[in-house]
Amino acid sequence: MNFLLEIGSEEIPHWMIPGAVEQLRRMDLFGATPQVDATPRRLVVRATGLPERTEDMKQLIKGPMRHGQFMERPEIKGFLRKYNARPEDLKEDGPRWALEQTVPGRRVRDLLAESLPGTILGLQWPKTMYWTGKNGPRFIRPIRWIVAMLGDQAIPFEIAGVKSGSVTRGHRRLGSAAIPVTFENYESELRKNFVILSSDERREKIEREAQALGAKLDVDLIETLTFITEYPTAIKGDFDPAYLELPAEVLTTVMRHHQKYFSVESEPGKLAPHFVAVMNTSGDPEGLVKRGNERVLKARFNDARFFWTTDLDRALVDRVKDLDRVTFHAKLGSYFFKTERMKALVEDLGGNANAQSAAYLSKADLTTEMVKEFTDLQGIVGGLYARAQGEPEPVWRAIYEHYKPLSMEDSIPATPEGQVVALADKLDTLQQCFRVGLVPTGSKDPFALRRAAQGVVKILVEAKLDYELSDLAEGELREFLLDRIKYYFREIRGFKYDEVNAVLASGCGTLADVEARLTALAAVRPTENFEPLAASFKRIQNILKQANFESEGDAFLDAVSDMDKLEEPERNLWSEYERVNVTVHGDDYQKALLDIASVRPAVDNFFDKVLVNAPDPRVRKNRLTLLDTILTEFSRIADFSEIVISGEQKS
């Protein structure tokens, strides 16, 4: 049978909709696969192939223990009486008696009528609201209508006085407020009433129309517009070219973040005096929407021009002391103290005088009118003001970029000064928050410390900075950063989890070195000798563990009194070790790993022909020392015991 559920509500915040869609995709629909769509005013689930009834099920009901004269025990009699059963119906279930009963199937319509209110109100949102009073249900926005159908009949239930049925609503201004629907005509009826149900189709329409009007497309803005419109239509507007005297960053921020407009470029990197807006309507034949948007944008640009002119009257360096009145965190003091810590940290990290100056000025723009009004410009506008006030390029560019990267997709600062200032900013936030116990727990991370840590990792790797993790963090913060390092190399760079574990188990010095070892390991892993050698290394590790062997600091030659008395497989393995060990201590990790893999025949021959745990204690110690030396030295690049070989399971 066909199933349709539409939850109609007041407009849902665009950024919350994808999360709700994912939750609805996990609905239990009796084996059917849900298709989920959403607009600002509706969440929709459709599915085909639902059964009319659930199947009968066998149920085992556990009863009293199986001891004594069971028919004389009152608990047995009560158990049989409760389930209207006879003594011969009892079955043995371990130490207990049990009854097997058939639970009849039920109409799916009835089951859905019982479960759907809980499913709807059980959706998890960042915040919810009452709309019928304190004792009423909570949802992200007031629920205004519900369509719930199985086959051609409604599924009856009620939420906050809203009864389910088969009548939907169209576009708020262009469509009908009462549209009878069936499963088959539901989407087409919405389209007639100016609702494009598919978010993919709305997204494609926005991209196509905006691009045709010359818009510079922005993925995040497209996503926002997709979920704030039901019938998106792009229009082009204009503004006075005189505003182009303002920095492009200011103009695009006003357009994008505050008005949700696309900017237009006359050539790459050069703004044109136009914008593209996306309406939630079918058209603007009289140009009323266009002119309205132009008026609003003009007012915003006038504000930005006033802020720009006013802010430039005061040097950034004179604003730094005002940061004492801007709170970083109640437990951590003001941004003035953060600025001082950043400058000292940049110096500790070896940053030059320009980097130190940039760190000192980096937060001064928080006191400007521009940033108070357009918070997205923090850092960026500080760099622009520094440039306009004559600061050298290494200083203003470091200020401009010091919040980067804002995500794993964002680029890192382009200059060495910017990289060290950005690193100091993020490290200071992490160090100070961990110092006072503001540590992320579960999914909660109110101070965006995971993002700060990911930024630290991304800068260290991609800038190939020569800082070791142990020099930047210790204790709980070090472990926190280590988790982000693993995430970065697994999820962002695509290395296998066991490769990441293997490399990090051999030490985490500089992240550039970790990257080099991982790249070499991934390249060598497919070769024929690698996984068999990894299996041999696991065997060596197990042998040493079972023998409770603890190295006394002796290398193999120190423990052996007479090489001539060694058996040929021992001498051969030692000879192969000496041949390869020179490469292992170099920086060509791929060649070193290939050389290590080439030792496999000697390792196999050793295990085939030599008894490691020999009866003679001296011989046993020699052989264990040989294996320990090989394992220790050859694990400098990666701990092979962490590699999951074919047929092996490891978490």
ZIDABEL-V406894 format. One record per run of one state. SS is the DSSP state (hx for helix, st for strand, lp for the rest). FROM is the first residue (numbers start at 0). LEN is the number of residues. If there is no record, write none. Layout:
ss->(SS;SS)
from->(FROM;FROM)
len->(LEN;LEN)
This chain:
ss->(lp;st;lp;hx;lp;st;lp;st;lp;st;lp;st;lp;st;lp;st;lp;hx;lp;hx;lp;hx;lp;st;lp;st;lp;st;hx;lp;st;lp;st;lp;st;lp;st;lp;st;lp;st;lp;st;lp;st;lp;hx;lp;hx;lp;st;lp;hx;lp;st;lp;hx;lp;hx;lp;st;lp;st;lp;hx;lp;hx;lp;st;lp;st;hx;lp;hx;lp;hx;lp;hx;lp;hx;lp;hx;lp;hx;lp;hx;lp;st;lp;st;lp;hx;lp;st;hx;lp;hx;lp;hx;lp;st;hx;lp;hx;lp;hx;lp;hx;lp;hx;lp;hx;lp;hx;lp;hx;lp;hx;lp)
from->(0;2;9;13;25;28;29;31;32;34;39;41;47;52;53;56;65;69;72;73;82;86;89;90;93;95;103;106;107;121;128;130;137;139;142;150;152;154;157;159;161;165;166;168;178;180;185;192;198;212;214;215;218;226;231;238;240;245;247;259;261;267;269;280;287;312;315;325;326;329;332;334;348;352;361;363;367;368;373;374;377;379;388;392;401;415;435;440;441;443;444;448;462;467;468;472;474;492;496;505;509;510;524;529;546;555;559;562;565;567;584;588;597;599;609;616;634;639;642)
len->(2;7;4;12;3;1;2;1;2;5;2;6;5;1;3;9;4;3;1;9;4;3;1;3;2;8;3;1;14;7;2;7;2;3;8;2;2;3;2;2;4;1;2;10;2;5;7;6;14;2;1;3;8;5;7;2;5;2;12;2;6;2;11;7;25;3;10;1;3;3;2;14;4;9;2;4;1;5;1;3;2;9;4;9;14;20;5;1;2;1;4;14;5;1;4;2;18;4;9;4;1;14;5;17;9;4;3;3;2;17;4;9;2;10;7;18;5;3;9)
